[in-house]
């Protein structure tokens, strides 16, 4: 399969994935190519696959420029950076990497809850700066028993709920329709969910319907003692509204692994002790990234060997 061209549209931040792709295919690293238009014009015939991730995938323009594209394999669960309608129209297969990162993302969501409520990051800075010698750090907020509302009750949402239950947290949720196979309380709107929980977690897929699902009304319903946790996608949240609510004290705190314009983060958040900021590392463990890379490569191999895809989306 060495003659098959694979275009990696995301930065090759995972050395193992790059290594495995280069062993099997002719790999083109799109981000490092200065004249992308010239490159595509010269190499479009040989490119039969695209590998992307949560930050870069295959939009309609790129798909249009690749006449022999057969498959888009995403190094991510999220597929919002892939134009699925265009892929359907062209008969292009699409895969992602579900399941393998569920535990890591759910673990991180719980970690963010603890970090925000117990002020772990400011406490660490307090010790490192020598301020502890002048007195104990101020009291923080208990996590055990806090009510947790989850937007999206798929694999990751359920994993977060299971972990939160171990902390005696009452669980409620919102999805497009109530689920008959879960015991948690269902709310038909996000505003109702936010008004009836102390910690609100965004764990749904990014679609046009869920873009800015966290808006001013939802933030105000969560209130000055509420905490928002976002391990979904940045555009789930109306970021300017979130920033103003945190700065003005209309929201109690936030734990954010994702942002609207990554890696750019609103600087107004940097000085707030009730906010924990992470660089989109939900799946960022060595174990999960290896499994994700193996799925990406396995899906490509299956496609080009005319075998069933391992994790098909389309």
PyMOL commands that set and color helices and strands:
alter all, ss='L'
color gray80, all
select helices_A, chain A and resi 15-24+30-32+36-43+60-65+84-90+102-117+120-128+131-134+155-165+190-195+216-222+234-236+239-248+267-269+286-304
alter helices_A, ss='H'
color red, helices_A
select strands_A, chain A and resi 5-8+26-29+47-52+71-74+93-95+148-151+171-174+185-186+199-202+227-230+253-256+275-277
alter strands_A, ss='S'
color yellow, strands_A
deselect
rebuild
show_as cartoon
